[in-house]
Amino acid sequence: MNILKQLTEKPWLAQPAGVIDKALVEYQPGSPGKTALLFFIAVVTVIFFLFTVTYLSRSQYADFQALGGEPWSPLYQPMWLWMNTVWLFMASLCLQLSATQAKKQQLNSLLMLLTASVLCSLLFLFGQWSVWQQLSSQGFMINSNPANSYFYLLTAIHGLHLFGGLFALARVVVIFAGKTQLETLNKSLKLCAWYWHYLFLVWLFLFTLLTASPSTYNTIAAWCGL
């Protein structure tokens, strides 16, 4: 009967006085910050996807020498990259916990977790810079091999997005410093945490991609028709 009633309704006609559309009453607009973050993540995802396609395509040329997959390759045992992965995971986890503490009105633990998150993020960036220095000291310069160029490029773009996230996080903390609006701070920190989770997933993808063996590149390129 409800379906029949909905089909016979004429919403374009004037409604009786006092009749209010229930859908309009229950409608609640979404968060502009969440919408903006999702849009930004979608754009960044497309950028990394396009770089990945060009990377796989470039791997099919004879002058491409993968940085991993062989015992003599510099990323055959990427211990530094594993350590950087741990730092970024800890930064993401601490930021998620800080949002929880803001919801619980726990200011002291909130500040400790925020500090830990920022510190771990900076350690990740420093670790990436150390890997760059290690590669360059071994003769793997940015222009000596297409795989080198993509490694520097992709890790630099990822690092810049994390660095920008630190600025956004600092802005959130400064705005709410000395205020008691911890509920609003919780929502802002949740958005920051989602962004850190996203960057962590992107880094796992880049880690897997950049340390893959030549046979893996050939297989994926064949699947993609490259």
Residue pairs with C-beta under 8 A, 6 or more apart in sequence:
15 21
31 187
33 187
33 188
33 191
34 191
37 191
37 194
37 195
41 195
41 198
44 161
44 198
44 202
47 157
48 154
48 157
48 202
48 205
48 206
51 150
51 153
51 154
51 157
52 209
53 224
53 226
55 150
55 154
55 209
56 217
56 220
56 221
56 224
56 226
57 221
57 226
58 64
58 146
58 150
59 66
59 146
59 147
59 214
59 217
59 218
59 221
60 217
60 218
60 221
60 226
61 146
63 145
63 146
64 145
64 146
64 147
65 145
65 147
66 73
66 147
66 212
66 213
66 214
66 217
67 73
67 74
67 75
67 135
67 140
67 147
67 148
67 151
67 210
67 211
68 74
68 75
68 76
68 78
68 210
68 211
68 212
68 213
69 76
69 211
69 212
69 213
69 214
69 215
69 216
70 76
70 213
70 214
74 134
74 135
74 138
74 140
75 81
75 210
75 211
78 207
78 211
80 127
80 130
80 131
80 134
81 131
81 207
81 211
83 127
84 124
84 127
84 128
84 131
84 203
85 203
85 204
85 207
87 120
87 121
87 123
87 124
87 127
88 120
88 121
88 124
88 162
88 196
88 199
88 200
88 203
89 200
90 116
90 117
90 120
91 116
91 117
91 118
91 120
91 121
91 124
91 196
92 117
92 193
92 196
92 197
92 199
92 200
94 113
94 114
94 116
94 117
94 120
95 113
95 114
95 117
95 169
95 189
95 192
95 193
95 196
96 193
96 196
96 197
97 113
98 110
98 113
98 114
98 117
98 189
98 193
99 186
99 189
99 190
99 192
99 193
100 186
101 107
101 109
101 110
101 113
102 110
102 182
102 183
102 185
102 186
102 189
103 182
103 183
103 186
105 182
107 182
110 182
114 169
114 173
117 169
117 196
118 166
118 169
121 162
121 165
121 166
121 196
122 166
124 162
125 159
125 162
125 163
128 155
128 159
131 155
132 152
132 155
135 148
135 151
136 142
140 148
141 148
142 148
142 149
142 152
143 149
150 210
151 210
154 206
154 209
154 210
155 206
155 210
158 199
158 202
158 203
158 206
161 199
162 199
165 192
165 195
165 196
165 199
168 192
168 195
169 192
172 185
172 188
172 189
172 192
176 182
176 184
176 185
176 188
